[in-house]
Amino acid sequence: MMRFMLLFSRQGKLRLQKWYTATAERDKKKMVRELMQIVLARKPKMCSFLEWRDLKIVYKRYASLYFCCAIEEQDNELITLEVIHRFVELLDKYFGSVCELDIIFNFEKAYFILDEFLMGGEIQDTSKKSVLKAIEQSDLLQEEDESPRSVLEEMGLA
Amino acid sequence: MPAVSKGDGMRGLAVFISDIRNCKSKEAEIKRINKELANIRSKFKGDKALDGYSKKKYVCKLLFIFLLGHDIDFGHMEAVNLLSSNKYTEKQIGYLFISVLVNSNSELIRLINNAIKNDLSSRNPTFMCLALHCIANVGSREMAEAFASEIPRILVAGDTMDSVKQSAALCLLRLYKTSPDLVLMGEWTSRVVHLLNDQHMGVVTAAISLITCLSQKNPDEFKTCVSLAVSRLSRIVSSASTDLQDYTYYFVPAPWLSCKLLRLLQCYPPPEDGAVKGRLVECLETILNKAQEPPKSKKVQHSNAKNAILFEAISLIIHYDSEPNLLVRACNQLGQFLQHRETNLRYLALESMCTLASSEFSHEAVKTHIETVINALKTERDVSVRQRAADLLYAMCDRSNAKQIVAEMLSYLETADYSIREEMVLKVAILAEKYAVDYSWYVDTILNLIRIAGDYVSEEVWYRVIQIVINRDDVQGYAAKTVFEALQAPACHENMVKVGGYILGEFGNLIAGDPRSSPLVQFNLLHSKFHLCSVPTRALLLSAYIKFINLFPETKATIQEVLRCDSQIRNSDVELQQRAVEYLKLSSIASTDVLATVLEEMPPFPERESSILAKLKKKKGPGAVSVTELEDNKREGGELNGGGDRGPDTASTPSPSADLLGIRSAAPVGPAPAGAGSLLVDVFSEAGPAAPSTRRHFYRFVCKNNGVLFENQLLQIGIKSEYRQNLGRMYLFYGNKTSVQFASFMFCVVALLDTWLQLNVQTKQVEPLVEGGAQIQQVLNIECLTDFSDFFQPTEMASNDFFQRWKQLSQPQQEAQKIFKANHSMDTEVLKAKLLGLGTALLDNVDPNPENFVCAGVIQTKSQQVGCLLRLEPNAQAQMYRLTLRCSKDSVSKRLCELLAQQF
């Protein structure tokens, strides 16, 4: 089971964090700091796996973003690498050539996509189509929900 | 794909995020955030009811602020309100906020649970999925209590949508992991297992995680999953690369599901059903075959997915450990990967081979790759890969290649990364010990370790080398010689000084014959390091010095000089000062024989699990130690006092006075039961060798009135006794050496039959509880009915009187004589002390030969008094004694003579 997934930038800015076990905020911050330091210090050709505490860390860099997963002793590293890749594909398909900014400005969408793909640290569905269909549906629901608003209203000035 | 969503939603949020991104400093960011928090707070508090959209927007902003790492202490209620919105996106944001930020506010949990309940029963699949996600994300006990019985129903109901089934399966898994007692599968078991047959691959993929977890906990109830899993796997493995449509990933059919199926099978032994087993072996062979086929795509995703399955299959083959053919094929496959250009594959191959090395079928096959692995240790650029190579070398090590592997590891240590040095040191130390045929190699290896990586040599390592040297007399001379040479180095590590100090203190005499390592040379060498060392090492050296005084009397003056100087005897460190003072005093007042007893060579350490191995296990966790090691060391229960309890420091600290009297012998260490606190410990019967040794202890008390009667890891029994005429009082002190309470503590005094008949012993019962670390006292009142040696009263008399009485007791039965070899030191002072301890009066100037001892005393019993005269004639040259006793009562002479003969 995956314990958590982190997305962070080359500059060490955390862009997304998903925890699959209850963890105290203080511990989370400490773990994030520690892991970012370790992963960012590694050179490009190095191996994507490392042991950390009692966990296995699987990470991969896509452009400016690092995707970093913590899995348990008996979990499969290579397939986790492909979990990351599939998630990137899903983001890419949804945002259309995803970049870091998409994830910053639409962080809630990134969380929804991840939730459709992984749940409780396990794969819910591996089919790109199924996952995207679920997201698409919710977007359609959103469109129906929303009535057009003026820019002023948006800015809270109306 | 819809660009619909991009930035459409909440422009206010986008503006806020932009603002934050434009902040030039942390302070500016905090300022902006505080402004926004104030704004949101006022909006939430305002009189105007907020519409759903605004609420959603503000809740989302709060979430963003929280994810930036700031605390959020409000907005939970508004998020909960969103849950009951009819609008999907509002509900979705509400759930997201709750999932990320839920706190244990029970009031809130009840409201959240209500909203979830509504959504679960809404029959709207998207709402149901949101609710299930929320349960899985939070996974709290309250939620498990509320929904654990409902979710299995949703999971197996015929009319549930596939997407909801998938969420329900994983939601249930999460609840099972947090509150297994609340998730009762019972009636659902078989229907859950049959989800493996579901037509929808997504459902199988989600359900198998649940089934695997349940199977691990209740293998019997779920064992029907084995045949289902095998047939599902077989269908996937034999399918063409496009059969599974969207579940084919870069030309690999259903890689995730395949891995999960292979993982599920690892919860069980090989299938008993021949057909099922045959089908499975076929699958495994196909997977191994496919690894040899040319890749269908050059993309790394293709090879990763394919190899993920391959590694999982190899794990299963290793788990079964019953198919030699498959094991060897797996090993060969991994061998290929060892030289692969992908770092990831080399890493995994090294890791996987570690487990193969512990299988008897593949151990030899793994060993053939030794050169490649050594090469990896030397040339890999990534430390985590080198670490794996070191692990594998450790795992493949056996008697045949130990010298090569240890040498390679040692040479790697010189340049090894700091992060893995300590572990490498432990591994080298363990291998050197485990596979040492001649122990001089072992000593060399450990001293090399200290030389190369002294800072990383933990206490356990150098304790261990000392334990081994002390227990094996064939290596002591070599060890002394080698440490002596190692200490010649101008800069040697403090750990080397510790080992050197200890070993020379014990065995320096073995090399003292050589003028180049004469006692004074040894001492000066050690003392030249003294001032550079830390306090514990100095303390150890001081102990070595006092041992030197015993080993080499000619160094006494020099060493006393050193002890006497202000920097020792007035050292500001209490421990050092105490040692200096005590050792100085000891060396000046104690006779050579007393010194020899006190500073006797260390007794052998009890054989037990290497403390280093225990440390490595602790460091790596139990999973990391190979199976063979665990089996080698099943006797872990004895580790009650930890590895260090007999460490050299404690042994040479002369704190309790009992030690100084030389009474305390090597404590018999019985197989101490694990968790002694809860067990009834019958120390005497359980600690096998204890009983006879207690008896041996008893004889020591013929001439002494207090000391330690018995000691093991759990208990120390001290004794103190006083005698007046025919009455005696004996105090027994029971000290609990553990940190846990002894309950139902019982002690019965069982005297040896022959003594019992002559004594009337009254014991006072003691409390049955002994707190950890505490001591309790029991008093025994003893009345001597017939003669018993401890009830001696001294009788002073002049020479004439003595000979007169001696002649009076001239009947043959009244005299007993024994000639025997000396068992103990023949030092005059010691003999005197013993005779006085016996309770007799020592008469000077009676015997014409001043070397002889003459004593007189009266044994007081209830009914009579027995006069006793004693003459002890030592012959130092022959190491013999002649003991003559004449008593007014016949039987007493004989009995006393036998008893006393063992004392000298």
Interface residues (C-beta under 8 A of the other chain):
Chain A: M1 L14 L16 Q17 A22 K29 R42 K43 K45 M46 C47 S48 F49 L50 E51 D54 E73 Q74 N76 E77 L78 I79 L81 E82 V83 H85 R86 K93 Y94 F95 G96 D102 I104 F105 N106 F107 E108 K109 Y111 F112 D115 M119 G120 E122 I123 Q124 D125 T126 S127 K128 K129 S130 L132 A134 E136 Q137 S138 D139 L141 Q142 E143 D145 E146 R149 V151 E154 M155 G156
Chain B: M1 P2 A3 V4 S5 K6 G7 D8 G9 M10 R11 G12 A14 V15 I17 R21 Y53 C60 L63 F64 L67 G69 K87 Y88 T89 E90 Q92 I93 L96 T126 C129 L132 H133 A136 N137 G139 S140 S163 Q166 S167 L170 C171 L173 R174 K177 T178 M201 G202 T205 A206 S209 D246 Y247 Y249 A254 P255 W256 L257 C259 K260 R263 Q301 N304 A305 N307 A308 F311 E312 T343 N344 R346 Y347 L348 R381 D382 S384 V385 Q387 G621 G623
